[in-house]
Structure formats: structure tokens, C-alpha cells
Amino acid sequence: MKKDVDEISFCRVGGLSSVRQKGYDASMPTFHSPPLRRGIYAFVWPHIEFFLLSGKNSRIGSMSSKFSWLKDKEGNRIEDGKDLGEKYWTELDPKDDKWYYVKKKDMKYFEYYGEIWHHLEVRPKDVIERKGEWIKTSFDAYKKAIIKEVGSRALMKKRDGYTYSKDHLEVFIEKV
């Protein structure tokens, strides 16, 4: 990630108020069980996992999708390489192996600097609490972990015939 540490921002679909989480289980049986009964899921911008945002409606451009390809005036999809601002990001279309811009109408972008739940590796002394596969740390510890993770794995680009999943980059925030 080439951003300055103070420029890390998050995004999510839906509001920023803490909500009761479906699927909460105090025994934390799975990777995707929320660590707390109330809070919100989000992603560090722009590393979004579409499946986690919209479940079965994640196929970009499909009739029921919450996402669509960004198109120019002639109806052609806009390819990666232009700076279009924070409302849009790129995703790989496996049909033609090209990166195109995608849009999500109700995406919320926000900054947050408090304690945060995530799945990234940190030093043991930085762990405030663990629940299942979730780790709670300070924002500073998270910041170091996300910069290391994103910088080391080329998460946004196809490499060696494989596109990395980004679902382990989700975060859980108790209250914004």
C-alpha cells in the first residue's frame, strides 16, 4: 500500500452505526463469525471482497448484483489505468483477463483510528484480545500489519495465474 499511514481509510456497504450481528456465536466456530454481538464489518480501502459485501449477488454486472462495471458514454467498460477517484475501484473480469472499474452506489467511506478486530498477523505483545480467528489490536498495530500484508502479496493484481482472495482483510469495528 503506497498510502501514508494517516491516509488509511475504510469502506462498507450500509450505515456506520453498530448493529446486531446475525451469526454471532460466542464459541466462534468459523472464520466469518463476528467477534462480538454488535458492530460493523468493513474493508480497508480499496481491498474489497465482493462476495462478503453481497453474498450470492456478488457477480459484477449480473441482474441481481449490487455492483456494476463503470461504463463510458458509448457503453464500453472503462479499463484500469485512469484515476477516477475514490468512488470506483478495479476488479479482474476473468472472461477477458482485463481489469475494469467497478461501482457500488451506496458504498460508505470513513476513517477510523480506534481498536480494531482483524485477521492479520501481529506481534503477540500487540494483541489486546482474541476470539476465534479474530484479533483485536490498536489501530497502530493494525496499520503496520495491513501495510505489510498488502505490500507483500500484490493483492489487487493477478500474479502467476492466481488472484489472491481479500476476505482475510475484512475488519470488525465495535463502534465508529
N, C-alpha and C positions, 0 to 999 in steps of 0.2 A: 504494500500500500504506500503510495507516494505522498500521502497527506501528512501535514504537520499533526502532531499528537492532539493539539487542541481543536482540530477540524474534524475529528471523528463524529459522524452523525448516524442516526438510526432511522429505520423506516418500518412501517407496518400498515396493514390494511385494517381500517376501523379506528375507533377513538383511542384516546390516550388515558382514559380513566381505568383504574383497576377493576377487573371483572371476575366473577366467579368462574372458575375453570372446570369445564366438563372433563372427565377423565382423571381428575385428581385421585391419587391413591397413595395414602401415607406410606405404604410399603415400597413404593417406587419400583414397580416391576419392569418398566420399559424405559428406553432412551427418551421417548416422547411423552412420558407422563410429566405434567407440570410439577415443579418442586414445591409449590405452595397452592393453597386453595384459591387464592386471589392474586391477580397480577395481569401482566400482558406479555405476549410473545412479540419479538421484533427481530430485525436483522441489522447488522452493521451495513450501512450503505456503501457500495451498490451490490453487495454479495447476498442476493436474494435467492431462496429456493422456492420456485413457483409451486411445487407440489404442496409444501407446507402452508402456503398462503391460501390455496384454493382447492386443495384435495383433488377430487376427480375432475374438477373444472380447470385443470392446470394446462391443458394443451392449448398453446397460444394460437389464437385465430379460430378456434372451434366455436361452434354456435353457442355453447354454454360457458365458454371461457370468460373469466374476469379480466383477461389480458388480450391485447391485440397488437399486431405489428403496426408500427408507425409508418404511414404512407405519405408520399408527396402528392402534389396536385394532380398528377396523372394516374395516381393509384398504385404506383410502384413502391415496394417496401424500401425504406431508407437503410442503406448498409452502414456498418460500423465505420468510423473514421471522421465523422463530423461531431463538433462539440455542440450538443443540443441542450445542455443544462441538466439540472437535477431531476426533472420530471421523467426522464427516459433513461433506459439502460439497454445493454445489448445482450442478446441470447443467441445461441447457435441453433440454426434450423438444420436438423440432420438430413432433411431431404436434399439440400444442395450444398451442405457443408460450409455455409456462409453465416456470418454474424450480422444480425439486423437489430434495429432499435425496436423496443417494446414499450407500450404504455399501459398504465393502470390508473384508471380515473380517480379512485378515492384513496390513493396511497398517501400516508401521512409521514412527514419527515420531521425529526426532532433531535434535540441534543439532550444528553443525559450524562451526569458525572458521578452518580452515587454508586452504592454497592450493587453488584450485578451478578446474576446467575448465568453460567455458560458451560460449554463442554470442552474448553481448550485446556491445554496443559500449562500449569503454572508451578512455581516453586512451592513445596509443601508449606513453607512459612507464610505464603500469601493466601492460603485457603482459610476463609472465615468459617465456612460450613460446607458439608457435603450431604447430598440427598440423591441416592441412586447414582446416575451418571452426571448429575448436575453439580457444579462447583460454584460457590458464592465467593467473590473476591471484591476488593476495592476496584474502582474504575481504573486506577493507575496500573494495577496488576493485569486487569483485562486488556488495557490498551497495549501493554507490552506483548501479551500473548497473541492478540489479533494481528498486530503488525508483523510479528514473527511468522504466524501461520499463513497469512495472505502472501507475504513476500517470499515464502519458501516453497509454495506449491503451485503457483500460477493458476489460481482457482478460476479465474474468469476466461481462460483461453484453453483451447484444445491442445493437448500435448501428447505426443506419442500415441495418437489414435484414441485417447481416452479423455473425456471431460470430467473433471472432478465434481463430485456432489458437494453442495454447500449446506446441507441440512445440519451439519455439526456446528455451523456458525450462528444458529439461532441463539437468541438470548431471552431471558425471562427477567422482567423488571417488576418489583413489587408495587412501586408507586412512582409515577413520573412527577 
